[in-house]
């Protein structure tokens, strides 16, 4: 890794951390910058101009030029468009003002409601095709010592098809369901600023207070209702950890320059959160999707930020819940990531240079984690070794079609018949039966058992039957049990399991040993991890 690449990443981050960030260059005709050479390593490119245009700005109805406010748009760019920092909120219309507001400057929400502000860091933050500005959202809850940081995955991409082709694109995949074809922070987020739509106001983001019926003694509502919220959309196809513009299929009609700047975007949002929420007691990092209908994968990317957040949040209790994204890939993943197209090895924490931080790389220390060769389970093990008060939880269904699709798209198989634990029950096994390395079902079982086996003090899992996704974002699914019926009174709901996990404690004794997590009554290996779905009876070390 060259010193120049490290310097480029530092410059990109520091540009956006200057107060009152503005456009790097003045606009010329039609929104093109007069002297727009970017201080970043140029990708090979697809023949688009090597100058930066102004980013179109959404005014609530259409895209306009940031200066003239006339209708204006641009297509994919080899050099990311340039944008200004701003804060937007919805009153009767969408209203924006220059610069990002601090938390103290934000109004509190009406009782039992969510009031979101849209925060735009400005350049170098950008979305994946370089023609849309990036933004994140903040809600100042009644309790500002407790924060939900929600990384809303948009999907991962690793070639020209998955990054660019509208027929196959998985970068910002949910944007393809509406009129917005470019990877962008879509309407599912911007509409959340209005009080009436349900966007970002269901499941774990519901404002319904937690109450108990005096007659039935049953509980309803959301125990997280009073927490403050920061929602970080993903529009770069890189799990929120990239820092590189990379050209796929250069010289071909399918050419696309993907701006994998998710590490820059996510870092700027997290930096704002840490600078504005003081005296933190609890931080719950949630990797999920924008809603339960989303087809995105990659929410596990928030786990890569856990060590940095824990370090900066001091004594706060930091927990990470990954919803419907276990990070399982087939053998083709290694080849796709071999050249590090996302630039993960040059992604640095936002304030590295400012604090003189020796651990300046996001995936620190250098060489500890390689996205092509190391899997998510390995990273979780490493993170808890570095920060022994961190803990992680998977919440997922056993037949998630999107995770299965990602596994198969990277060289795995729906069924790779084998002796134990595979998706071939009752089949007549052929001579020379394989070990099931490519089998989706066995891969899922082995990885969850591995996390339990190697991180017994730092990991919990909640497996629900069926194929529903993003259980934390749906008010019905959030209150269902592992079997969806809750007829077994020993089963916990998703809500209760996540609440117990968020409030769990693990302490480090003077001799360096870690005390077991207190899960407030949630068993270490409970019925949430159903033996029939983890193959506890047929794989070594299985959960009984």
Residue, then its C-alpha position, 0 to 999 in steps of 0.5 A: x500500500x503506497x503512502x500516496x494512497x494513504x495521503x489521498x484518503x486523509x485529504x478526502x476525509x479532512x476536506x469534509x470535516x472543515x466547518x462550513x464545508x463548501x464547494x471546492x470550485x465555483x460552478x461554470x455553465x451547465x453545472x460543470x466546475x471551471x477548475x475541477x481536477x479532484x485531489x484523488x487518484x483518478x480511476x481508469x474511467x469510462x470516457x466521462x469528463x475528468x472534471x467535477x460537476x455540481x451535484x443535483x439537489x433534490x428540492x422535494x419534487x425534482x432535481x435542481x441545480x444548487x445555484x440556479x435552482x432550475x431543473x438539472x441532472x447528470x448521468x454517471x460520472x468518472x469523477x464524483x460530483x461536488x456538493x455543499x454541506x447542508x441541513x434539511x427538514x420538512x415543515x409544510x415543504x422541504x426546507x434546507x439551510x447551509x451547513x450541518x446543524x449540531x444536535x443542540x440546534x435541533x428541535x425535539x420531536x413531538x411526544x411519541x413521534x420521530x422528527x428527522x433532520x437530513x444532514x448533508x456532509x458535502x464533498x467528498x461524500x458521494x453516492x455510487x455513480x458519482x451523480x448524487x449527493x450523500x446524506x444521513x438522518x438524525x432524530x433527537x430523542x427524549x434521551x440523548x445518552x442512548x443512541x441507535x446508530x442504524x446502518x441501512x444497507x443498500x446492497x453490495x456490488x463487485x463487478x460491472x453488472x452488480x454495480x451498474x447494469x439496471x437489470x442486475x444491479x445490487x448497489x442501492x438496489x432499492x432505488x431501482x424500485x422507484x423512479x430514481x435509477x441512480x444510486x442515491x439516498x432515496x425517498x424511503x429516507x427523505x420521506x421520513x422527515x414528514x411526520x405522517x409517513x411510516x418510513x423509519x418509524x416502525x419496529x425498533x424505530x417505532x415511537x410507541x412507548x413500552x406499556x403493560x396491560x394491567x389485566x393480561x400483564x402482556x407488553x406492547x410498544x417499543x422499549x427503544x422509543x425514547x432513544x435518539x437515532x442516527x440513520x446512515x443510508x448506504x448508496x455505494x455498494x461497499x458495506x460502508x467501508x470503501x474509499x476508492x473509485x474503481x472502473x469495471x469493464x474499462x473500454x467496453x460498453x458495460x463500463x462503469x466507474x463505481x465510487x465506493x466511498x462508503x467508508x467516507x460517507x459512514x465515517x462522516x456520519x459517525x463523526x457527527x454522532x460522536x461529536x454531538x452526543x455527549x455523555x453517552x451511556x448506551x450505543x446500539x449499532x444496528x445493521x439492517x435495511x430501510x424497511x422489511x421489503x428491502x432486497x439489500x444485503x450488506x448490513x453487517x458492514x456496521x460491525x467494522x465500525x464497532x471498535x472505532x466507536x467503542x474507542x471514541x464512546x468511552x465508557x458507553x456500553x456498545x452493542x452491535x446487532x446485525x439484521x439479515x446479513x451474516x456476511x456469507x459468501x461463496x468461493x468467488x468472493x475471494x477473486x472478486x475482492x482480490x484487487x480490493x476494488x472498494x479500497x478497504x485497505x486505505x479507509x481511515x477513521x475520520x479523525x485519525x490525523x486530528x488526534x494523532x491516532x496510531x490506529x488510523x486505519x478502519x480495519x486496523x492494524x494494517x494486515x489484520x483483516x483482508x476482505x478477500x481472504x478473511x470472513x466476517x466471523x474472523x473479524x468479529x473474533x478479532x474485534x472482541x479480542x481488541x475490545x473485550x467489552x464489545x458484543x455482537x448479535x445476529x438476527x436472521x431468518x433461516x430461509x432468507x432469499x437475499x442472503x442465499x442469492x448473494x451466496x450463490x452469486x459469489x460461487x456458492x450453491x443452493x444445495x451441495x449435497x453432503x453427509x451432515x448438515x446440508x440442504x439435501x435431507x432424504x437424498x440418496x447420497x452419491x458415491x464420493x459425496x462432497x463435504x458441503x463446502x458450497x452448500x448454503x444451508x451448511x455454510x449458514x449453520x457452520x458460521x453461526x456455530x463457529x461464532x458461538x464456539x469461538x466467542x461464547x462471551x461475546x456473541x448471541x444469535x436469534x434465528x427465526x423460521x421462515x424467509x422474512x427479512x429485516x425483522x427489526x424494521x417491521x413492527x409485526x416481525x419485531x414482536x414475533x418469537x423464533x417460531x413466529x407463534x410464541x406458543x412456547x412461553x419460554x421463547x423470547x420475541x425479537x424485541x425482548x432478545x434485542x433489548x436484553x442484548x442491548x442492556x447486557x454487560x460484560x466486564x473485564x477483571x483485573x487479571x484480564x479475564x472477561x465475565x460472562x454477559x448478563x443477558x437479563x434472563x436470556x439463556x446463553x444458548x437458548x431456544x432462539x437458536x433452534x437445533x433443527x436450523x443449526x444442525x446441533x445434532x449433526x455437526x461437531x460442537x453443535x448447539x443441543 
